Every structure is written in structure tokens, then in C-alpha cells.
Amino acid sequence: METQSIWYAVALILVLVGILGTVLPALPGLPLVFVGMLVAAWAGGFEQIGVMTLVMLGVLTLLSLLVDFWATAMGAKRVGASRKALVGAVVGTFAGLFFGIVGVFVGPFVGAVAGELLHGRRLDPGGVGHATRVGAGTWMGIVAAVALKLMLAFAMIGIFALAWLN
């Protein structure tokens, strides 16, 4: 197999794993997509993909990192989460990885609730506690971040494809 074809295959694998990483928090999603596109540009001798395209893709990658933190923080902030709840959501996310796909979705919620309870929040008389609302708000922020990152990933793929074809 030709060396260039091997590099294109590596690039494709990086992009696909990166897209998967936009959903799975253990993988650096859009940075992997960017590296895959950089490898493809390099393999093609930067003939189809120039510096301006790579700068634009790099800016979108940096934007994705900001989106990740912003959306999660906004979801938590809207419901009055403490710092311990945010830390709990991060810990819960990573702990959830050991429990498969269900853990990936349940982990951040459980972690945020546990963090908020450790912060000393009490359950309200109605039975639905502030900690549960914090967990749900944090989880919704994470879902929003995943949706935004997926949109950025497909925008990056579109920009790359347009540059490649022109």
C-alpha cells in the first residue's frame, strides 16, 4: 500500500474517533478531528488544504473547548450549582465511563447530585431536592455541549471538504 494512502487512512480514523469523542467525554473529540484533518492536509502536501483553512479549523477547535465548559457551566449555573456539584459532574463523567454507555449519561448527573449534597444542600419539603435540580441542569448543559460540538464537527468537515474539492 502506498505511504500516502496509509496517512489518509490514519487521518480518517482520527476524524472518526474524534466525532465519537464529541459524545464520549474521555476522548478529545474536536482536537482529534483537527489532527486528522491536519494529517490529511500534510499527506496531500498541503495542495488542497492551505494555511487559511487550517487556521479556520483550528479556531473552530478552540471554540469547541470553550463551548464544552460554557454549556456545562451555564446548565449548572441556571439551577444554582455549587463548585462541588461541578467537580462532582466531572468526576461522575469519568467514573461513568467504567459502566458503559449508560454510565456516560448517568455519571454526570449522579456526580453533580453527590457534589451538591456534599456542599450541604438539603432536600426541599416537596421531595424534589435542589441537588436533583442541579444534577438535571448540569446534565442538560452537557447535552447542549455535545450538540454544539457535533455541529462544530460537521462544520469543520464541511469546510475541509469544500477546501479539498476547490
N, C-alpha and C positions, 0 to 999 in steps of 0.2 A: 504494500500500500504506500502511496506517495506521502511524504512527510507533511505537505500542506494539508492533505485530506485528514491526517491524524489531528493536526491542530484545529481544523474546523470541527471535527468530532468532539474534541475536548471543549471547544467553545460552546457547542450546542449543549453538551452535558452540563456545563457550568450555568448556562442560561436556564435550562430546565430545572436544575436543582435550586437555582435562585428563585424561580417562580414558586416552587414548592416552599421555599423558605419565607415567602411572604405570608404564608399561612402558618407554618410551623415556627414558633419563636426561637428554636435552638439554632436555626440556620440564618446566616446573614443574607436575607433574600436579595434585595436590590444591589448590594455590593457584589454579590456573586453574578447577577445578571450583567452588571457593568464590566466585571473582569472577563466574563465570557465574550462580551462584545469587543472588548479591547484585544483579547486573544484572536478573535476572528479578523479584526482590522489589521493586526500585526501579521497574521498568516497571509493576508491578501496584500501585504506590502504597503498598507495604508493608501492603496489606489482608490478604492471605493469609499472608504470611510476616512475623512480628514480630521484635522485638529479641531475645527469648529464643532463638528458633530460629536466628537469625543468630549469636548468641554461641555456641550449641552447635556449629554448623557451623564457626565459627572455631576453637574449641578442638580439634575433630577435625582441622582443617587443620594446626594447630600440632603436634598429636600425630603426624601423618604425617611431618613433618620430623624429629622425634625418632626415629621408627621407622626412617627411612631410614639415619641414622647409626648407631643402635644395632644393627640387624640386621647391617649390613655389618661393624661393628667386632666384634661377637660371633662372626661366622663366621670372621673373621681371627684373633681372639684365641684361639679354641679350638685353632687349629693353630700358635700361636706366631708370628704375623706381626710383622715389624718395621714401624716407621713408614714406611720406604721402600717396603715392599710395599703399604701402604695408599695412599700417594701414587701409586704405580705403577698401582693399580687404578683410581683416579680418572682419571689421565691415559689409561690404556688404554680406559676407558669413552668418553671424549670422542674419542679417536683412532679408536675402533671405529665411531663414527657415520659416518665417511667411507667405510666399507666395507659399508654397508647393514645389513640385519638380522643377518647372520652376524657382522659386526664388533661389533654391540651386545652379542652374547652372548660372543664370544671375546675382545674387547678387555679387559674387566676381569681375566679370567684371565691373559692374556699380560702385562698391566701389573703385576699382583701378583707373578707369577713373576719378571719382569725386576727389579722393585724389590727383591725378596728376594735375588736373585743379586747385585745391586749392593750390598746390605747385607753381602755377603761370606759368605753361607751356601754350604756345599759340598754336593755330592750325596753321598748315603749309598752304601755299597758295593752295596746291592741294586739300584741303578739308578733307584729311585724317590726323587727328592730331596725334601728339606724344602721347597724352593721350589715344587715342583709341588703338594705338600700345601697350602701356603699359598695358592697360586692357586686350588685347588679349594675350600678353606674360605672364601676371600673371595667367590668366585663363588656359593657356596651361601648366604652371607649376603645377597648382592644379590638372589638369587631369593626368599629369605624376605621381604626388604623389599618386593619387588614384590607378593608375595602379600598381605602385610599391608596395603599401601597400596590394593590393589584392594578388599579387604574394607572398608576405611575409606571408599573412594569410593562403594561401593554402599550402605553405611550412611548416608552423607551424602545420597545420592539418596533413600533410603527416608524419612529424617527430613524432607527437603524436601517430598517427595510427600505424606506424611501431614499436614504443616502446611498445605500448599496445599489439600488436599481437605477439611480441617476448618474 
